[in-house]
Amino acid sequence: MDNVKFTIVIPTRNRSETLKYCLMTCINQNYNNYEIIVSDNCSSDNTKEVVKSLNCNKIRYYKTKEVLPMTKNYQFALEKVKGEYVIYLGDDDGLHFHALDLLNEVINLVRVPVINWRLDHYEWPGYLLRNFENLIKISNVSSSTKSGFFSGKEKIKKVLKFEEKFNVLPMLYMNSAIKVDFIKQIEEKNVGIFDSCEPDVYSGLVTAYYVKEYFYLNFPVSIGGSSKNSTGMTQITALKENKITHEFNELNKKFGLEFKPTFYKITFSETSLVDDAIRYAFNKFLPQNDEFIVDYKALIVNLVNDVKQCCEYYYEETEAVFKEILEYIYETVKDKFSEEITLFFKNEILKKLKPLKKYDFDKRFLPHFDKDYLILDGNKFKVADIYGAAQISDMVLNFDERVNEYKGKLKKVTRCMNEISKYKNIGICGANCHGKILVKLLKNINDVEEHNIYFFDSDKNKWGTKIEQYTINNLELIKKMNIDKVVICSYTYQEEIYETLKDLIDDSRIMKLYERDEEFYFDILV
């Protein structure tokens, strides 16, 4: 297939029982121009037979000649990609059926190399935390974080300070579609997209650092699955090394990938995994300066919380282990950090630490809404896998109708931007979020240097101040300036502004974003 828009990459090893349903979500897309790569890391189960049984000509199956570390298998698959954009999924994850269709419309509008979104979640039957088994968490599209453009470097700073979790980063794993040419540009700097023991976290740091801005889509696209054999979930819930973590660690050692977080003996903490990826990033590309600083107090707080939570899963056997680990953390803090941080650990963490409490595996989480998710009990809908979770999500939230509404608004914004971008000298009337978004979209449709942009507002308190790098001017100045088209960036006051502008310039030079009584469609961005 030539000119493929999307490649979905699914690295897998000996997990055919979940891979089948992951693939089913991928081959049932409401879109056609894509391929699927299954990168089989030398499995000994029936992975190849499962792939073949689906009888889908979009799937290309590759098997490594030997067992590789996760990072190397990810890279092995990347070299086979033909698509313009690539998405990586775990073999227990899935896509919503509208995913590629919606992403295609978004890319046509925003034209950036990285599209990112918040994950939905599904906990497979057999998941370690059995009170979460078969729960489906679907993102609330009415949440406070709207779609829009984000600075990658600003996101990194928040992750380094542990103000936000690593999964807000635009990772080449589950939560982003990344342009392949952009990845190649990074690789030309002698920086690999997966070069650490944690390819998901590390790829998010790499992408965020090298992309100027990425687009965050506040709409469900993919479902992150957690199953009993998930490597990531096993890593952060297994107090002792097991078969999965043993193989993961030994393969990394064999291929020279050293696990080297600050507290290297603690391998079962999400914070340790993030710390390891951060240290690799500092070694490879991230400058060690005043711009990018790790908040080690916050790191230690998160680490202790991780350890405590994991110990509570195995309460009967871990009270002594917990004390032992705390002593190790204390000794490491004394050895590696300042007296201030040592005192912080003693006074703010150890002295205030509550005793271990046995985790209640029988406390079932009931279906409910919260500010971020709708949480459903898959058992009530006879769901047993991620394909079923995708089907129920589609049915309950009526995604067909919601996606069509969203796409309709995207197309209206796209038409507006294509019209505006025809002009050299552009006036933007309304120094607000509308105006900011217009400038960002213009940057991506055409080089912003191709346009002369002028902001105007009727509020005299704004005159002389700036929005982005542009000075806000008095509306009266419009009649003295050689402006090709003045765009009214207001929904509520559009007609009022239009009447004012008609007294200043010819009607043919004025552009409204909305027809009379038309719905507010820029709400997908502002």
C-alpha positions as CSV (number, residue, x, y, z in Angstrom):
1,M,0.0,0.0,0.0
2,D,1.5,3.4,-1.1
3,N,1.0,6.7,0.8
4,V,-0.2,5.0,4.0
5,K,-1.4,7.6,6.5
6,F,-1.1,5.6,9.7
7,T,0.9,2.6,10.9
8,I,-0.3,0.9,14.1
9,V,2.6,-1.0,15.7
10,I,1.9,-3.8,18.2
11,P,5.1,-5.3,19.8
12,T,4.2,-8.6,21.5
13,R,5.8,-11.6,23.2
14,N,3.9,-14.7,24.2
15,R,0.6,-12.9,24.8
16,S,-1.6,-14.2,22.0
17,E,-4.7,-14.4,24.3
18,T,-4.8,-10.5,24.6
19,L,-3.2,-9.7,21.2
20,K,-6.2,-11.2,19.3
21,Y,-8.6,-8.7,20.9
22,C,-6.1,-5.8,20.5
23,L,-6.0,-6.5,16.8
24,M,-9.7,-6.8,16.5
25,T,-10.0,-3.2,17.7
26,C,-7.5,-2.2,15.1
27,I,-9.0,-4.0,12.1
28,N,-12.5,-2.6,12.8
29,Q,-11.6,1.1,12.2
30,N,-14.0,3.5,10.5
31,Y,-11.1,4.4,8.2
32,N,-9.2,2.6,5.5
33,N,-5.7,4.1,4.9
34,Y,-3.6,2.4,7.4
35,E,-1.5,-0.7,8.1
36,I,-0.8,-2.8,11.2
37,I,2.6,-4.2,12.1
38,V,2.8,-7.0,14.6
39,S,6.3,-7.3,15.9
40,D,6.6,-10.7,17.5
41,N,9.5,-10.8,19.9
42,C,10.4,-14.5,19.2
43,S,7.2,-15.8,20.9
44,S,6.9,-19.5,21.6
45,D,3.1,-19.5,21.8
46,N,0.6,-19.4,18.9
47,T,1.0,-15.7,18.2
48,K,1.6,-16.2,14.5
49,E,-1.5,-18.5,14.2
50,V,-3.7,-15.9,16.0
51,V,-2.5,-13.2,13.6
52,K,-3.2,-15.4,10.5
53,S,-6.6,-16.4,11.8
54,L,-7.8,-12.8,11.6
55,N,-7.3,-12.9,7.8
56,C,-6.6,-9.2,7.5
57,N,-4.5,-7.9,4.6
58,K,-3.7,-4.8,6.6
59,I,-1.5,-6.8,9.0
60,R,2.2,-7.3,8.4
61,Y,3.7,-9.8,10.7
62,Y,7.4,-9.9,11.7
63,K,9.2,-12.1,14.1
64,T,12.6,-11.4,15.6
65,K,15.4,-14.0,15.2
66,E,16.1,-13.9,19.0
67,V,14.4,-12.6,22.1
68,L,15.1,-8.9,22.4
69,P,14.7,-6.4,25.2
70,M,11.5,-4.4,24.9
71,T,13.4,-1.3,23.7
72,K,15.1,-3.3,20.8
73,N,11.8,-4.9,19.7
74,Y,10.2,-1.4,19.6
75,Q,13.1,-0.2,17.4
76,F,12.9,-3.4,15.2
77,A,9.3,-2.6,14.4
78,L,9.9,1.1,13.8
79,E,12.2,0.3,10.9
80,K,9.4,-1.5,9.1
81,V,6.9,1.4,9.3
82,K,5.5,2.8,6.0
83,G,2.9,5.2,7.4
84,E,3.1,9.0,7.6
85,Y,2.2,8.8,11.3
86,V,2.9,5.9,13.7
87,I,1.0,4.8,16.8
88,Y,2.3,2.1,19.2
89,L,0.0,-0.1,21.3
90,G,0.7,-2.8,23.8
91,D,-0.7,-6.2,23.0
92,D,-3.4,-5.8,25.7
93,D,-4.3,-2.2,24.6
94,G,-6.9,-1.2,22.0
95,L,-8.2,1.6,19.8
96,H,-11.7,3.0,19.7
97,F,-13.3,2.3,16.4
98,H,-13.4,6.0,15.4
99,A,-9.7,6.6,16.3
100,L,-8.0,6.8,12.9
101,D,-10.9,8.6,11.3
102,L,-10.9,11.3,13.9
103,L,-7.1,11.6,14.0
104,N,-7.1,12.1,10.2
105,E,-9.5,15.1,10.5
106,V,-7.4,16.6,13.4
107,I,-4.2,16.3,11.4
108,N,-5.8,17.9,8.4
109,L,-6.5,20.9,10.6
110,V,-3.6,21.3,13.0
111,R,-0.7,19.9,10.8
112,V,1.7,19.3,13.6
113,P,4.1,16.2,13.9
114,V,2.6,15.1,17.2
115,I,-1.0,14.5,18.3
116,N,-1.5,13.5,21.9
117,W,-4.6,12.4,23.9
118,R,-5.6,11.1,27.3
119,L,-6.0,7.4,27.6
120,D,-9.1,5.5,28.4
121,H,-8.5,2.4,30.6
122,Y,-9.5,-1.3,30.8
123,E,-8.5,-3.7,33.5
124,W,-8.6,-7.3,32.1
125,P,-10.0,-10.3,34.0
126,G,-7.2,-11.8,36.0
127,Y,-5.6,-8.4,36.8
128,L,-3.6,-8.5,40.1
129,L,-5.9,-5.9,41.8
130,R,-9.0,-8.0,41.5
131,N,-11.3,-5.3,42.7
132,F,-10.5,-3.4,39.5
133,E,-11.1,-6.4,37.2
134,N,-13.2,-5.7,34.2
135,L,-13.5,-1.9,34.9
136,I,-13.8,0.4,31.9
137,K,-12.7,4.0,32.4
138,I,-13.8,6.4,29.6
139,S,-12.5,9.9,29.4
140,N,-14.8,12.8,30.1
141,V,-14.6,15.1,27.1
142,S,-16.1,17.9,29.2
143,S,-13.1,17.9,31.5
144,S,-11.2,21.1,32.3
145,T,-8.3,20.2,29.9
146,K,-9.5,21.3,26.5
147,S,-8.0,20.4,23.1
148,G,-5.2,22.7,22.2
149,F,-1.5,23.3,21.6
150,F,1.0,22.6,24.3
151,S,4.7,23.3,24.8
152,G,6.7,20.0,25.0
153,K,9.4,21.5,27.2
154,E,6.9,23.0,29.6
155,K,5.4,19.5,30.0
156,I,8.9,18.1,30.7
157,K,9.4,20.6,33.5
158,K,6.2,19.6,35.2
159,V,7.1,15.9,35.0
160,L,10.6,16.6,36.4
161,K,8.9,18.4,39.3
162,F,6.4,15.6,39.7
163,E,3.6,18.1,39.3
164,E,2.2,15.9,36.6
165,K,2.5,12.2,35.9
166,F,4.7,11.0,33.1
167,N,1.7,9.9,31.0
168,V,0.9,13.5,30.1
169,L,4.0,13.4,27.9
170,P,3.4,12.7,24.2
171,M,4.8,9.1,24.2
172,L,5.3,6.9,21.2
173,Y,3.2,4.4,23.1
174,M,-0.6,4.3,23.5
175,N,-1.3,8.1,23.8
176,S,0.1,9.7,20.7
177,A,0.4,9.6,16.9
178,I,3.8,10.9,15.8
179,K,5.0,11.8,12.3
180,V,7.6,9.4,11.1
181,D,9.7,12.1,9.4
182,F,9.8,13.9,12.8
183,I,11.3,10.8,14.4
184,K,13.9,10.5,11.6
185,Q,14.9,14.1,12.3
186,I,15.5,13.2,15.9
187,E,17.5,10.1,15.0
188,E,19.7,12.3,12.8
189,K,20.8,14.0,16.0
190,N,22.1,10.6,17.1
191,V,19.2,10.3,19.6
192,G,17.0,7.2,19.5
193,I,13.3,7.5,20.3
194,F,13.4,4.4,22.6
195,D,17.0,4.5,24.1
196,S,16.3,3.4,27.7
197,C,14.9,0.6,29.8
198,E,11.5,2.4,29.8
199,P,10.8,3.1,26.1
200,D,7.4,4.6,26.8
201,V,8.5,7.2,29.3
202,Y,11.7,8.0,27.5
203,S,10.0,8.4,24.1
204,G,7.7,10.9,25.8
205,L,10.7,12.9,27.0
206,V,12.4,12.8,23.6
207,T,9.3,13.8,21.7
208,A,8.4,16.6,24.1
209,Y,11.9,18.0,24.0
210,Y,12.3,18.1,20.2
211,V,8.8,19.2,19.2
212,K,8.1,22.9,19.5
213,E,4.4,22.4,20.2
214,Y,2.2,19.4,20.0
215,F,-1.6,19.1,19.8
216,Y,-3.6,17.6,22.7
217,L,-6.9,16.1,21.6
218,N,-9.5,16.0,24.3
219,F,-11.4,13.1,22.9
220,P,-11.1,9.3,23.5
221,V,-8.8,7.6,21.0
222,S,-7.2,4.6,22.6
223,I,-7.7,2.3,25.6
224,G,-4.8,1.3,27.8
225,G,-5.2,-2.2,28.9
226,S,-3.8,-3.8,32.1
227,S,-3.7,-7.6,32.2
228,K,-2.1,-10.1,34.4
229,N,0.9,-10.3,32.1
230,S,1.4,-6.6,31.5
231,T,5.1,-5.8,31.9
232,G,4.5,-2.3,33.1
233,M,1.9,-3.2,35.7
234,T,3.8,-6.2,36.8
235,Q,6.9,-4.0,37.4
236,I,5.1,-1.6,39.7
237,T,3.0,-4.2,41.6
238,A,5.6,-7.1,42.0
239,L,7.5,-6.6,45.3
240,K,9.7,-9.6,44.4
241,E,11.1,-10.5,41.0
242,N,8.9,-12.8,39.0
243,K,9.1,-14.5,35.6
244,I,8.0,-11.4,33.7
245,T,10.3,-8.9,35.5
246,H,13.2,-11.4,35.5
247,E,13.1,-11.8,31.8
248,F,12.7,-8.0,31.3
249,N,15.7,-7.3,33.5
250,E,18.0,-10.0,32.2
251,L,17.4,-9.0,28.5
252,N,18.2,-5.4,29.3
253,K,21.4,-6.4,30.9
254,K,22.3,-8.7,28.0
255,F,22.0,-5.9,25.5
256,G,23.7,-3.3,27.7
257,L,20.7,-1.4,29.0
258,E,21.4,-0.6,32.6
259,F,18.7,0.2,35.1
260,K,20.1,3.2,36.9
261,P,17.6,5.3,38.8
262,T,18.7,7.2,42.0
263,F,17.4,4.4,44.2
264,Y,18.4,1.5,42.0
265,K,17.5,-1.3,44.4
266,I,13.8,-0.3,44.2
267,T,12.6,-1.8,40.9
268,F,8.9,-2.0,41.7
269,S,8.1,1.7,41.8
270,E,6.7,3.8,39.0
271,T,8.7,6.7,40.3
272,S,11.9,4.6,39.9
273,L,11.0,3.8,36.3
274,V,10.4,7.5,35.6
275,D,13.6,8.5,37.3
276,D,15.6,6.0,35.3
277,A,14.1,7.4,32.0
278,I,14.9,10.9,33.2
279,R,18.5,10.0,33.9
280,Y,18.9,8.4,30.5
281,A,17.4,11.6,29.0
282,F,20.0,13.8,30.8
283,N,22.7,11.5,29.5
284,K,21.5,11.5,25.9
285,F,19.9,14.9,25.1
286,L,18.3,16.8,28.0
287,P,20.5,19.7,29.1
288,Q,21.4,19.8,32.8
289,N,20.8,23.4,33.5
290,D,18.4,25.7,35.4
291,E,15.6,25.1,32.9
292,F,15.3,21.4,33.6
293,I,15.6,20.6,37.3
294,V,14.4,17.4,39.1
295,D,12.5,18.1,42.3
296,Y,14.1,15.4,44.4
297,K,12.0,16.1,47.4
298,A,8.9,15.4,45.3
299,L,10.6,12.3,43.8
300,I,11.3,10.9,47.2
301,V,7.8,11.5,48.4
302,N,6.4,9.7,45.4
303,L,8.9,6.9,45.8
304,V,7.9,6.3,49.4
305,N,4.2,6.3,48.5
306,D,4.8,3.8,45.7
307,V,6.7,1.5,48.1
308,K,4.1,1.8,50.8
309,Q,1.3,1.0,48.3
310,C,3.1,-2.0,46.9
311,C,3.8,-3.4,50.4
312,E,0.1,-3.1,51.3
313,Y,-0.7,-5.4,48.4
314,Y,1.3,-8.1,50.2
315,Y,0.6,-7.0,53.8
316,E,1.2,-10.2,55.7
317,E,4.8,-10.5,54.6
318,T,6.0,-7.0,54.2
319,E,6.1,-5.0,57.4
320,A,9.7,-5.9,58.0
321,V,10.5,-5.4,54.3
322,F,8.9,-2.0,54.4
323,K,11.2,-0.9,57.3
324,E,14.2,-2.3,55.4
325,I,13.4,-0.4,52.3
326,L,12.9,2.9,54.2
327,E,16.3,2.4,55.8
328,Y,17.8,1.9,52.3
329,I,16.1,5.1,51.1
330,Y,17.4,7.0,54.2
331,E,21.0,5.8,53.7
332,T,20.8,6.7,50.0
333,V,19.5,10.2,50.7
334,K,22.2,10.8,53.2
335,D,24.8,9.6,50.7
336,K,23.6,11.4,47.6
337,F,21.7,14.5,48.7
338,S,22.1,17.6,50.9
339,E,21.5,17.9,54.6
340,E,18.3,19.9,53.8
341,I,16.9,17.0,51.8
342,T,18.0,14.5,54.5
343,L,16.2,16.5,57.1
344,F,13.1,16.8,54.9
345,F,13.1,13.0,54.6
346,K,13.3,12.5,58.3
347,N,10.9,15.2,59.4
348,E,8.4,15.5,56.6
349,I,8.2,11.9,55.4
350,L,9.3,9.4,58.1
351,K,7.8,11.2,61.1
352,K,4.5,11.7,59.3
353,L,4.3,8.3,57.6
354,K,1.2,6.3,58.5
355,P,1.4,2.6,59.3
356,L,0.9,0.0,56.6
357,K,-2.8,-0.9,56.0
358,K,-3.8,-4.1,54.3
359,Y,-5.1,-3.5,50.8
360,D,-8.8,-4.6,50.5
361,F,-8.9,-6.7,47.3
362,D,-12.6,-7.3,47.8
363,K,-13.7,-3.7,47.9
364,R,-15.2,-3.3,44.4
365,F,-15.2,0.1,42.7
366,L,-18.8,0.8,41.7
367,P,-19.7,2.5,38.4
368,H,-19.6,6.3,38.7
369,F,-18.7,9.6,37.1
370,D,-15.8,11.6,38.3
371,K,-14.3,14.8,36.9
372,D,-12.1,12.9,34.5
373,Y,-13.8,9.5,33.7
374,L,-17.0,7.6,33.4
375,I,-16.3,4.3,35.1
376,L,-18.3,1.2,34.0
377,D,-18.4,-2.4,35.3
378,G,-17.7,-4.6,32.3
379,N,-19.3,-7.6,34.1
380,K,-22.7,-5.9,33.8
381,F,-22.2,-5.9,30.0
382,K,-20.6,-9.3,29.7
383,V,-17.3,-7.8,28.6
384,A,-14.3,-10.1,28.8
385,D,-11.7,-8.4,26.7
386,I,-10.6,-5.0,25.3
387,Y,-12.6,-5.4,22.1
388,G,-15.7,-5.8,24.2
389,A,-14.7,-2.8,26.2
390,A,-14.4,-0.8,23.0
391,Q,-17.8,-2.0,21.8
392,I,-19.5,-1.0,25.1
393,S,-17.8,2.4,25.2
394,D,-19.0,3.0,21.7
395,M,-22.6,2.0,22.6
396,V,-22.9,3.7,26.0
397,L,-21.4,7.1,24.9
398,N,-22.9,7.0,21.4
399,F,-19.5,7.7,19.9
400,D,-20.8,7.7,16.3
401,E,-22.9,10.8,17.0
402,R,-20.3,12.5,19.1
403,V,-17.5,11.9,16.6
404,N,-19.6,13.2,13.7
405,E,-20.4,16.3,15.7
406,Y,-16.7,16.8,16.6
407,K,-15.6,16.1,13.0
408,G,-18.2,18.6,11.7
409,K,-16.7,21.3,14.0
410,L,-13.2,20.4,12.9
411,K,-14.2,20.8,9.2
412,K,-15.7,24.2,9.9
413,V,-12.5,25.4,11.6
414,T,-10.4,23.9,8.8
415,R,-12.5,25.8,6.1
416,C,-12.1,29.0,8.0
417,M,-8.4,28.6,8.4
418,N,-7.9,27.7,4.7
419,E,-9.8,30.9,3.8
420,I,-7.9,33.1,6.2
421,S,-4.5,31.7,5.2
422,K,-5.0,33.1,1.6
423,Y,-4.3,36.6,2.8
424,K,-1.0,38.3,3.4
425,N,-2.0,41.1,5.9
426,I,-4.5,39.7,8.5
427,G,-6.3,41.6,11.2
428,I,-7.6,39.7,14.2
429,C,-10.3,41.6,16.0
430,G,-10.6,40.2,19.5
431,A,-7.6,39.7,21.8
432,N,-8.9,36.4,23.3
433,C,-8.5,32.6,23.1
434,H,-10.0,32.6,19.6
435,G,-7.3,34.9,18.4
436,K,-4.5,32.9,20.0
437,I,-5.7,29.7,18.4
438,L,-6.0,31.4,15.0
439,V,-2.4,32.4,15.1
440,K,-1.2,29.0,16.2
441,L,-3.2,27.4,13.3
442,L,-1.8,29.8,10.8
443,K,1.7,28.9,11.9
444,N,1.0,25.3,11.0
445,I,-0.9,25.8,7.8
446,N,1.7,28.3,6.4
447,D,4.9,29.6,7.9
448,V,3.7,32.5,10.1
449,E,6.4,34.7,8.5
450,E,4.3,34.6,5.3
451,H,1.6,36.7,7.1
452,N,1.6,40.1,8.7
453,I,-0.7,39.7,11.7
454,Y,-2.3,42.6,13.6
455,F,-4.4,42.4,16.7
456,F,-7.2,44.8,17.5
457,D,-9.6,45.2,20.4
458,S,-12.2,47.6,21.5
459,D,-11.1,47.4,25.1
460,K,-8.7,50.4,25.6
461,N,-7.1,48.7,28.6
462,K,-5.6,46.1,26.2
463,W,-4.1,48.7,23.8
464,G,-0.3,48.5,23.8
465,T,-0.2,45.1,25.6
466,K,0.7,41.9,23.8
467,I,-1.0,38.6,22.9
468,E,1.7,36.1,21.9
469,Q,4.3,38.4,20.3
470,Y,1.7,40.8,18.8
471,T,0.8,44.2,20.1
472,I,-2.9,44.9,20.6
473,N,-4.1,48.0,18.8
474,N,-7.0,50.4,18.9
475,L,-9.8,49.4,16.5
476,E,-9.7,52.9,14.9
477,L,-6.3,52.2,13.5
478,I,-7.7,49.6,11.1
479,K,-8.9,52.3,8.6
480,K,-5.3,53.6,8.3
481,M,-3.7,50.2,7.7
482,N,-3.4,48.1,4.6
483,I,-5.1,45.0,5.9
484,D,-6.5,42.4,3.4
485,K,-8.9,40.7,5.7
486,V,-10.1,41.5,9.3
487,V,-11.3,38.4,11.1
488,I,-13.8,38.8,14.0
489,C,-12.7,36.5,16.7
490,S,-15.7,36.6,19.0
491,Y,-18.9,34.4,19.2
492,T,-20.9,36.5,21.7
493,Y,-20.1,39.9,20.3
494,Q,-19.6,39.1,16.7
495,E,-22.5,41.2,15.3
496,E,-21.7,44.1,17.6
497,I,-18.1,44.1,16.4
498,Y,-19.2,43.8,12.8
499,E,-21.4,46.9,13.0
500,T,-18.4,48.8,14.4
501,L,-16.0,47.6,11.7
502,K,-18.4,48.5,8.9
503,D,-18.0,52.1,9.8
504,L,-14.2,51.8,9.5
505,I,-13.5,49.6,6.5
506,D,-15.3,48.2,3.5
507,D,-17.6,45.2,4.2
508,S,-15.6,43.0,1.8
509,R,-12.6,43.1,4.0
510,I,-14.5,41.7,7.1
511,M,-14.7,38.0,7.8
512,K,-17.1,36.5,10.3
513,L,-16.4,33.1,11.8
514,Y,-20.0,32.3,12.4
515,E,-23.3,32.6,10.5
516,R,-26.1,34.1,12.4
517,D,-27.5,31.7,15.0
518,E,-24.7,29.1,14.1
519,E,-23.4,27.0,17.0
520,F,-20.1,27.8,18.7
521,Y,-17.7,25.4,16.9
522,F,-14.4,26.8,18.1
523,D,-15.2,25.2,21.5
524,I,-13.2,22.1,20.4
525,L,-10.1,24.3,20.7
526,V,-10.8,27.1,23.2
